[in-house]
């Protein structure tokens, strides 16, 4: 590992864990796990895209530290985030007689992290797991906080569990192989943090967007640290999303509807969230919660980042039906996270149906 990785802690009492951010971390996975686990075996769950890039290096580090490694390679893509694919993880764990002291390691993006975490929550009623995210979206958001799960045809992430990792290892070097489309999609989650929590971060994105899109390593490390620090703070306050943590879903109510309607394979998660943030910001302005100048800044930054700003063309009723299945619905009321200004957002339940319908219709692709 290169010197001095940046370290954050998610403070959850006896379930607290560290996030290490830096360069060359993949080569130090074995020693890092050796100090934390008594078990002798690690199941490395990855996919057909990431495994050819990083499995050999990860496996070598683990084996040199004395672990026996079982690779579990899954198909790539959000459309495979389902029971059928999850069963493949369970099959491998049971066939190889994985015990409660053994660990799972998620090597990949958000889909791999969510499914590995869910498998870890369920196998023998709970085993430890480690997040090693390799995409920007997973590094700034999905790998931290313990949300795990799979999709259902009627809605995204409707089946799952809260199960915190024991460690999160982020190697910024993995971002060098990330396709530009994936890089931009991950940036959507970074923009989210700026809108809901950190206006200085939002300003940094506005002024240095081109450098960020070019993948400058030190700047990416800074963004990872700032985003993870925000996520760690919020999760420590509200692990189970009973209050403040709901703010992290800014753009997701609309975004999840896009993913559900398009069958989880046409839009990347970050692309759907980006369009969802535009709609949410404009909805907040329509409701009188957010000044037009602030919502226009949100929309302009998302457009500059090369992300979608309009919803795919489906009937408004289809969007409303998809959103009523969203897991944030409470007592039959739809819940929206809406900005009040750059750096501050609020939760609103069941806002005006007429304004919601009009906003959806106004932001549809032609």
N, C-alpha and C positions, 0 to 999 in steps of 0.2 A: 504494500500500500504506500502511496506517496505520502509525504509527511503531513501531519496535522489535518486530518479530516474534521469537518465541522460537526459538532455533536449537539443534538437537542434531546430533551427527555419529555415524553408524554407522561404526565404525572397522574397516575391512577392508583396510588397506594401500592399494595403488594403486586399489582399487575402493571406497574410502570415499566416502560421500555425505552430504549435509546433509538434515535435515528442518526445514522452516520452518513455524512454527505461529503464526497470527495472524488478524487481520481485514483484509479488503480485498486479500488476496493474489492473487485471480484477475486483478485489473487489472494486476498486476506480473509475470505469467507470461512475457510476451515478453522484457523486460529480463533476468530471471533466466536464461532459457534462452540468451540471446544471449551471456552471459559464459561459457557452458559448452559450446556446440556450434558446430562449424564448418559443419555442413550448412545448407542453405537451406530445407529442407522439413520440415514436421511433420504427421504424420497424427494427428488428434485422434479417438480412439475413445471413443464414448459410447453411450448407449442412448436409447430413445424417451421415457423419463421425464425424464432429466437434461438431454438436449440442448436442449429448449425453454427450460429455465431458465438454463443457464450456457454454452451453446456460443457464442452471439453475443459475449458479453463476453470469453471466452477467445480466440476467433478474432481479435477486434479488437486485443487486446493483442499477440498473436503477429504479426499483419500489420503493426502499427505498428512493431514491432521488426525488420521486414524479412523475416519468414518467409513462405513460401507454404504455405497450410494446405489439407489434404485431410480433410474430415470423413468418418468412417465410423460410421454410426449402426446399432446392433444392436437386436434385440428385448430387452425387459427381462425379467429373471427367471432364477433358478437353473436352471430346466428348459431354458434355451437355452445353458447352459455346456457345449457339446459340439463335436464335429468339424465339424458342418454350419455352425454359427455362426462358428467359428474360420476356416473356409475363406473366409468373406466378407472377413475382414481380409486374408488373403493375396491374394485376388483384387484388392482395391483397391490394395495395395502394389505388386503386380506390374504391374497395368495402368497405374499412375502412375509406374512405373520408380523406385521408392524405392531409394536406394543405402545402403551401409553407414554413411555419415556422416550420413544423415538420421535423424530421431527419431520415435518413437511417443509419444503422450501419452494416458494413461488418465484420462478424466474421468467419474467415476462411483463406484459402490460396489465391493465386493469381487469380484463376478463380472467386471465390466469390467476391473478391475486385474489379476486372475488371467489372463484371456484375452489382454489386451494384452501383458502380460509374457511369456506363453508364445509369442505371435506374434513378439515382439521377440527372444526366445531362438533362434527357428527361422529367421526370415527372413534369407537370405544368411549363415546360421550365426552370427547374432548382431548386433543393432543396438541402439543406446541407447534407453532409454525413461524416461519421467518419470511418476510417480504424482501425480495430483491427486484424492485421494479426497473424495467429497462426502457420505458417510454416516459416522455415528459408528463403526460396526463397522469400516469400512475405515480410518478415521483412527487408531483406537487399535490396530489389529492387522494387517489384511490388506495394507496398503500398504507396510509396513516388513518387510524381511527377505529378499526375493527369492524367495519361494515362488510359482511360477506354475503354471497347469495348467487342465485341464478335467475334467469328471466322466465316469464310465462307468456304465452301468446297474447294474453290480455293486458300485460303490463311488465315494465322493466323492474327487475330486482324484487319482485313480490314475494319470493321464497328465499329465506336466508336466516342469518343469525348474527348477533353481535359476538365477535370472538377476536380479541385483541392479539396481534402478533407479539412475539417475545423480543423481536429485533427487526429493524428496518435498515437495510444497507443500500445506499444509492450511489452508484458509480456513474458519474457524469460522462465518462468515456463512452458508455453505451449509447448516448444520444447522438454520437457521430454517425451511427449507422441508421438513424431514424429517417424514414422518408419525409420529405418536406410537408406532405399533407398531414402526416401524423404529428409533426412538430407544431404545425399551425393549430391542429385540433387540441393539443395539450395546452397551447397558449390561452385557449378559451378559459380554462380553469384558473390560470394566473390572473386574467382580467377579472374574473369573478371575485377573487380575494380583494382586488383593488376597489371594486364597486361596493362591496358589502362591509369592508373593514378598514382599509388602509389607503387613504387618498394619496399619500406620498408614493406608494407602490404604483398606483394608477398613473400618477404624473411621470414616474420613471418609464413606464411602458409607452406613454405618449411621446416622450423625448428620445427614447433609445430603441424604438421598435425595430428599425432596420438592422441594428447590431444584434438584437436578440434573435431575429429571424435568421441571421447569418450563423447563429450558433456559437457565439463567442463564449469560451468555456468559463472564464471567471465571472462573467455576467450571469450565465446560466446558474452557476453555483450560488450566486447571491440571490437569484430569484427562488431557487429551491429552498434555500435557508429561510427566506422571508415567508414564503407560502407555508412551509412546514411549521414554522413558529406560530403562525396564525392558527393553523389547524390544530396543533398540539394544545394551544391555549383554549380553544373552543371546546375540544373534546374533553379536556380536563375539567371544564366547567359543567359540561352536559354530555356525558358519554352516550346516553340512550336517546338523544334527540327529543327531549321533553320540553325544550325551550330554545336557548340561543343557537344550538347546533343546527336547527332548521334553516338558519340563514345561509348555510353552506349549499342549500338547494336552489339558490338563485338561478333562474333560467331552466331548472331541471323539470319543473312541472310541464312546461311546454315542450322541452327537449325530449323528455321521455315519451310524450305523445307522438312526436315525430318518429322516434325509433320504433315504437310499437306499430304505427300505421305503415311504416316502410319495411316491416319484417326484419328489423335488426341487421340488415346487410347493405343498405344503400347509403346510409349516412354513418360517419364515425360519431362516437358519443360526444366528443368535443364540438363537432360541427353542429350537432343538434342543440347542445347547450348554448352555443353562440347565438343561433337564431332565436332560441328561447329567451336569452338575455335581452335581445333587441325588443322582442314582443313585450317582455315584462317591464322594461324601462318605459316603453311607449304607453303601456297600460297604466303604469304609475302616474305618468303625466296626465293621461286622460282622466284619471280619478282625482287629480289635484294634489297628489302626494309628492311629486317630484317636479322641480322646475324643468321647463323644456330644454334649457341650456345644458343641464346635467344629462338628461336622457340622450340628447344629440351627441354629447361627448362619448357616451357609451357606444352608441351606434357607429360613430365615425371611427373609433379605435378598432372595433370588431371588423368593420369593412376594410380598414387599412391592413389588418392582419391577414386578409385574404380568406376570411371566414364567411359563411352564409349569413345573410341578414333577413331572409324571407322564408316563410313556411312553405313546404311542398303543398301542391294544390290538391287538397282533399276537402270535402264538404265540412263546413264548420261543425255540424252535428257530430261528425266522426271525431273531431278533436275533443269536443265536450265529452263524448262517450269514453274516449281513451283517458282523459284526465280524471274522470270520476273513479277510474280503477287505480289511480295513483295511490301509492302507499301513504302519502301525506294526508289523504282525506281523513277527516275526523268527524264522527257523528253525522256523516253524510254531507259535510261541508267541504268544498274544495278550498285548499290552502295555497296561497301565493306568497312568495318572497319578493318584495317590491322595494326599489331604492327610494330613499327620501332625498339623497344627494350623493355625490361621489364620496365613498367611505362610510356610508351609513344606510342600513336597510331595515325593514320591518316585516313582520308577518301579518298578513291580512286574510281573514276567513270569509268565504262566500261574498266577495265584492259584487258590485252590480252586474247582473247577468247581461243586461243590454250593452254595457260598456265592454264586457268581455267579448261578446259576440262581435261587436263592431271592431274591436282591436284585432281579433283573429282575421276577420274578413279583409281588413285594411292591409294586412301584412302577408297575404298569400301570393305565391308566385303566379305570374300571369300565364 
